[in-house]
Amino acid sequence: MSNFVNEFIKQLLSNSLIDIFKPVNEFIKFVFNESILTIYLKYFIVFPIVGLILVKIKSPKGKEGHIIGKILYFIVGYIVTFILDYIAEIIFNDLSKKGGINMNIIKAIISNQVFLTVISGTFVYVLCQIFLEYIINPRIEYKRIKNKISYTLTMYACYYSNPLNLRKNNIEKEIEIYKEASNEMRRVGSELSGYIATILSIKFLKIKKLNDVKRYLIGLSNGFIILNGDVGETIRDNIKYEKKIKRILKIKD
């Protein structure tokens, strides 16, 4: 793989290809005010760097993290654009002819095996960190919360399917048991709410479904104890909420 990259870079820096791409670069600079290197490489360089910075500073997720990411992307993007435009200037205008940087030095650096190993290793590490932080860890957290919801539904089904009617039963000990069960159901809903805040906004369909689950969990927590209202209707609502939660999260009965 590294040999292929070496040969590709050598060919890219050969005079024949430089002569071919030089007018293309000039046209792109005229239209976009950026070099051809910036247009095609900026995203692939800036995104991993910003991702690594966000991981290292333990940036919050949600809207706040999105704002921090935008600011970092602007700053890092500006620096990377300056560097890539300067390299393009070196490659396509050959500053060595003007007493500037020697092209042979640039070729030697880029073709160096150690240089390629360090660059490729850093790039792979950054990608792995981003993959871990934004794909693997959220999935692990989602499975954990899903399992907790499943456990809570099973654990307290005997309470929300048989809610306590305060008009007929006012035993203090039993009321406390139902209150604790209700509070536990609400805590799970609140925990799900915290997880939803970490989901990327682009996954709006998943966010909508989980918001529905959160609403049903809170609805269930309100149906453990009845002060005024029809008992039968409350039971039907609780069972309906349970079925909808299991259907959305694909929890088997």
C-alpha positions in Angstrom: 0.0 0.0 0.0 2.8 2.4 1.0 4.6 1.6 -2.3 1.5 2.5 -4.2 1.2 5.8 -2.3 4.9 6.5 -3.0 4.5 6.0 -6.7 1.3 8.0 -6.9 2.9 11.0 -5.2 6.0 10.8 -7.4 3.8 10.7 -10.5 1.7 13.6 -9.1 4.9 15.7 -8.7 6.2 14.8 -12.1 6.5 17.7 -14.5 4.1 16.2 -17.1 1.2 16.0 -14.6 2.0 19.3 -13.1 1.8 20.9 -16.5 -1.6 19.2 -17.0 -3.1 20.2 -13.7 -1.7 23.7 -13.6 -4.4 25.3 -15.8 -7.0 23.3 -13.8 -5.7 24.7 -10.6 -5.7 28.2 -12.0 -9.4 27.8 -13.1 -10.4 26.5 -9.7 -8.6 29.3 -8.0 -10.4 31.8 -10.2 -13.9 30.2 -9.5 -13.6 29.2 -5.8 -10.6 31.3 -4.7 -9.0 28.0 -3.4 -6.4 25.7 -4.9 -7.2 22.3 -6.3 -5.5 20.7 -3.3 -7.8 22.6 -0.9 -10.9 21.7 -2.8 -10.2 17.9 -2.8 -8.3 17.4 0.4 -9.5 20.0 2.9 -12.5 18.0 4.2 -10.5 14.7 4.6 -7.9 16.5 6.6 -10.0 18.9 8.7 -12.7 16.5 9.7 -10.5 13.9 11.4 -8.5 16.7 13.2 -11.6 18.4 14.5 -13.0 15.0 15.5 -9.9 14.2 17.5 -9.9 17.6 19.2 -13.6 17.1 20.2 -12.8 13.7 21.6 -9.7 15.0 23.5 -11.5 17.9 25.1 -14.5 15.7 25.9 -16.8 18.1 24.1 -20.5 17.9 25.1 -22.9 16.5 22.5 -26.1 18.0 21.2 -26.4 21.6 20.2 -23.5 22.9 22.3 -21.1 20.3 20.9 -22.4 21.2 17.4 -21.5 24.8 17.9 -18.0 24.0 19.3 -17.5 21.7 16.3 -18.4 24.5 13.8 -16.0 26.9 15.5 -13.2 24.3 15.4 -13.9 23.4 11.8 -13.6 27.1 10.8 -10.3 27.6 12.7 -8.7 24.3 11.6 -10.1 24.7 8.1 -8.6 28.2 7.8 -5.1 26.9 8.8 -5.4 23.8 6.5 -6.5 25.9 3.6 -3.5 28.2 4.0 -1.1 25.3 4.1 -2.7 23.5 1.1 -2.8 26.6 -1.0 0.8 27.3 -0.2 1.8 23.7 -1.2 -0.2 24.1 -4.4 1.7 27.3 -5.1 5.0 25.4 -4.6 3.9 22.5 -6.8 2.3 24.4 -9.7 4.6 27.5 -9.8 7.8 25.7 -8.9 9.2 28.2 -6.4 12.6 26.5 -6.8 13.1 28.5 -10.0 12.6 31.7 -8.0 15.1 30.8 -5.3 12.4 29.5 -3.0 11.9 26.0 -1.7 13.6 23.2 -3.6 11.2 20.8 -5.2 13.6 17.9 -4.6 13.4 18.5 -0.9 9.6 18.3 -1.0 9.7 15.1 -3.1 12.1 13.6 -0.7 10.0 14.4 2.4 6.7 13.2 0.9 8.3 10.1 -0.6 10.0 9.2 2.8 8.7 6.0 4.2 8.8 7.3 7.8 6.8 10.3 6.8 4.2 8.2 5.1 4.0 5.8 8.1 3.5 8.6 10.6 0.9 10.4 8.5 -1.1 7.2 7.7 -0.8 6.0 11.4 -2.1 9.3 12.7 -4.9 9.3 10.1 -6.0 5.8 11.1 -5.8 6.6 14.8 -8.0 9.7 14.3 -10.6 7.8 12.3 -10.7 5.0 14.9 -11.3 7.5 17.7 -14.1 9.2 15.7 -15.6 5.8 14.9 -15.4 4.7 18.6 -16.9 8.0 19.9 -19.7 8.6 17.5 -20.7 5.0 16.4 -19.5 2.3 18.8 -20.1 4.1 22.1 -23.6 5.4 21.2 -24.7 1.9 20.2 -23.4 0.4 23.4 -25.2 3.2 25.4 -28.4 2.6 23.3 -28.4 -1.2 24.1 -27.8 -0.5 27.8 -30.8 1.9 28.0 -33.0 -0.4 25.9 -32.2 -3.3 28.3 -32.9 -1.1 31.3 -36.3 -0.1 29.8 -37.1 -3.8 29.1 -36.2 -4.7 32.6 -38.2 -1.9 34.1 -41.3 -2.7 32.1 -41.1 -6.3 33.2 -40.3 -5.5 36.8 -43.2 -3.0 37.3 -45.8 -4.5 34.9 -47.8 -5.8 37.9 -48.2 -2.2 39.2 -49.1 -0.3 36.0 -51.4 -3.1 34.9 -53.1 -2.9 38.3 -52.9 0.8 39.3 -53.6 1.9 42.8 -57.0 3.6 43.3 -56.6 6.1 46.2 -60.4 6.3 46.6 -60.5 2.7 47.6 -57.0 2.1 49.0 -55.1 4.5 51.2 -52.7 2.2 52.9 -49.5 4.2 53.4 -47.1 1.3 52.8 -48.7 0.3 49.5 -48.8 3.9 48.4 -45.1 4.2 49.0 -44.4 1.0 46.9 -46.4 2.4 44.0 -44.8 5.8 44.2 -41.3 4.2 44.1 -42.3 2.1 41.1 -43.7 5.2 39.4 -40.5 7.2 40.2 -38.3 4.4 38.8 -40.3 4.5 35.5 -39.9 8.3 35.3 -36.1 8.0 36.0 -35.7 5.6 33.1 -37.6 8.1 30.9 -35.3 10.9 32.1 -32.3 8.8 31.3 -33.5 8.1 27.8 -34.1 11.9 27.4 -30.4 12.5 28.3 -29.4 9.9 25.7 -31.5 11.5 23.0 -29.7 14.8 23.6 -26.4 13.1 22.5 -27.8 11.8 19.1 -26.6 13.7 16.0 -29.4 15.9 14.7 -29.1 14.2 11.3 -30.8 11.1 12.8 -34.0 12.9 13.2 -36.2 9.8 12.6 -34.5 8.0 15.4 -34.8 11.0 17.7 -38.6 11.2 16.9 -39.1 7.6 17.8 -37.1 7.8 21.0 -39.0 11.0 22.0 -42.2 9.0 21.6 -40.8 6.2 23.8 -39.9 8.8 26.4 -43.4 10.3 26.3 -44.9 6.8 26.8 -42.6 6.1 29.7 -43.6 9.3 31.4 -47.3 8.4 30.6 -46.8 5.1 32.3 -45.2 6.6 35.3 -48.3 8.8 35.7 -50.6 5.8 35.5 -49.5 3.9 38.6 -51.7 5.8 41.1 -55.2 7.0 40.3 -56.9 9.8 42.3 -59.6 10.8 39.9 -60.5 9.0 36.8 -61.6 5.7 35.4 -59.5 2.7 36.5 -60.3 0.7 33.4 -59.3 3.5 31.0 -56.0 4.1 32.9 -55.2 0.4 32.6 -56.0 0.4 28.9 -53.7 3.5 28.4 -50.9 1.8 30.4 -51.1 -1.4 28.3 -51.2 0.7 25.1 -48.1 2.6 26.2 -46.3 -0.6 27.0 -47.1 -2.1 23.6 -45.9 1.0 21.7 -42.7 1.1 23.7 -41.9 -2.5 22.9 -42.9 -2.1 19.3 -40.6 0.9 18.7 -37.6 -0.6 20.6 -38.3 -4.1 19.2 -38.5 -5.6 22.7 -39.9 -9.1 22.6 -42.6 -10.1 25.1 
